[in-house]
Amino acid sequence: MTKKPATTAEKPVAESAARPDFSRAPANAALTPEEKTGLFRTMVRIRRFEERSLRAYQGKKIGGFLHLYIGQEAVAVGCCSLMGKDDHVITAYRDHGHAIAVGMDLKPLMAELYGKATGCSKGKGGSMHYFAPDKNYWGGHGIVGGQIPLGIGLAYAVKYKGLQGSAMAFMGDGAVNQGAVHEAYNLAALWNLPVVFVIENNGYSMGTSQARSSAGELAKRAEGYDMPWGQCNGHDIYEVRATMDKYLKLARDESRPSTVEIDTYRYRGHSVADPDNTYRTKAEIEEYRRTKDPIQVFQTMLLAEGVLTEATAAKIDEEARAEADNAADYAEASPYPTAADIQADVYWEADNPAERKSQGRLFFD
């Protein structure tokens, strides 16, 4: 079983004649040419960072898991580009794209993959545990669906503090079948929390197609909790922004939860450890690349708008490759954590003894 058949059109934007012009939606019509170019640049930076991290993994510079975001760039960039100062993001283990989309620097991100002390989580988190509290980015979580209850916790905090903000809680299509997700749905609906549950539906729960693993439309399950829900295509960043803008406003202005399902696609396996040769064909992947690659789709639209030129696009790509290479060099040259670091960052009070208020022992000998 496979994902919905891709269009057979030759050009990435050939389907646009039958679809609304999302560039005219309020969230997009207000964008300046510089902002549009910035969105394109971020998508390219994500793609080149992921490709460079794959090379490092293949060169045995990175161990553990590596879940690549290649093919899904328009989702993270489209959603995170709508964030205000009181909006928050939490996601699952395929977290590199979101980290870059919220503005994290590539050097500590790559260093984290290498397990170095200069990493964003001091080399203790790895690929699945990027964090940037200063950017309202709360990770990177390895347990399927485990981040969703935490997401409603973020939304609860926003509401409790009386802020006009929201929480975007991202998950994959496979996570929607987890009980903790439905418990979170229930509480979000009962307490009217300002959260948008974002389902990044790439069609395959690890190695099993949605058609074989999940009944019905995933976002429609929100109806069971009296939540609004929506769907959109994740290869068109304009459509992602237009759709998410609506539901983020619902969260901020009315403190109402919602679910948005974004159809997208990953070009690589579930993780680098996934050979990706048993559950889908190379032809399926290439068809999506040829007709719906999110970077190519956006580049084509920006060229048509006169916002971008071929020369500028090539320069952005060249700069992104260089930035990813520099990040790898930085990671290579960075030191590993020391043995003395092993118990640091476990308990806050252990790291700040002068401000400790609890009693008892913090560690077992």
Disulfide bonds with the S-S distance in Angstrom:
none
